[in-house]
């Protein structure tokens, strides 16, 4: 079971699973049926994602080591999507549309507990 933390940004709270081992990063969200609103998966260290064996679209928020947003990829499609942000420390995977709901912008910073 992965460890979880609360992330805060723009008055919103996210429950984020931390994929810190090679196996948990490799598996990511593959084969899951969905990811509910208000939840996410942080792959770290990670600077790219693929959508093989995924069942649903996601938003990917690339972060630096200080949890500052470097890049936002919206609505990455299952099976065919691929994304990278060279220089990123981590990739926060969110349900598709969540980046818009949270009003995320490049340069903003998440805080954690």
N, C-alpha and C positions, 0 to 999 in steps of 0.2 A: 504494500500500500504506500502511495506517495504522500509525502508531507504536504500540508497546505498552509498558506499564509493569506492574510487579508491585504489587498492593495487598495490604495485610495487615490482618486484623481477627480477633479472637477465636481466634488460633492457626491461622488458615487463610490461604492465599495464593491470590490471584486473578490471572490473566493478563488484563489489561484493554487492549482496543484503544481508542485515543483518536480520537474523531470531532471534529476541531477546525475543519474547513472547512465552509462552507455545504453543499457537495455531499455530503460524508461524513455530516453530520448529517441531511440530507434523506433520503438512501438508508438510513441506519441498518442495521437487520437485515432490511429488506424483501427478499423473494425468497430468503433463505437457507433451507436445509433444517432447520437446527438451530443451537443454541449449546451446546457441551459443558459439562458440570459443571466448575467451576473457571475458567470464562472469562466475560468480560463486555464490554460496549461502553459507554464513557462519552461521552455527548453533552454538549458544553459549548461555549458557554453554551446552556442549554436548561431550560425549566421546564414542558414538557408533551410528551406523546408520543401518537401515534395508532398503530393497529394495522392500517391499510390495507396490503394486499399481504403481510401476515405469514402464515407457515405454522405457527407454533407459539406457545403461550402463554409469557409472560415475567413475571418480577417486576421492578418498577421501584423503584429506591432513589433518592430525590431528595436532593441534597447541597447544602450551602452552600459558599462559597469555600474553607473550611478542611477540606473533606471530612467534615464532620459530617452525620449522617443527620437530615434534616428530616421525611421521610415515606417510608413503605414501602407500595407497592401490590402485592399478591400475585395471581398467576395472572390476569394481564390477557389476555383472549381475543383470538385472531387475528381480523382483519377488523372486529370490532365494538367492540373496546376503545378507550377514550380516557381519558387521565388528565392531571392538571395539579397543580402545586404552586407557586402564585404566591409569589415571593420566593426560589425555589430557583435556584442557580447552574448545576447540572448534573443530568442524569438517567443513572444507571447501570443499564443493562438487563442482566438476568441470566436464566438459564434458570428456568422456573417451578419453585418449590420450593427454589431456592438461598438465598433469604433465610432460610428456616427452617433449612436445613442449616448455614448460617453463624451462626445464632442472632443475627440482626441485630435491633437495637432502635433506636428514635428516640433521638437524643442520642449514640450511639456515633460514634467517629471512625475513618476509615480512615487508615492510614499508607501511604506510597509509597516506592519507591526511585527 
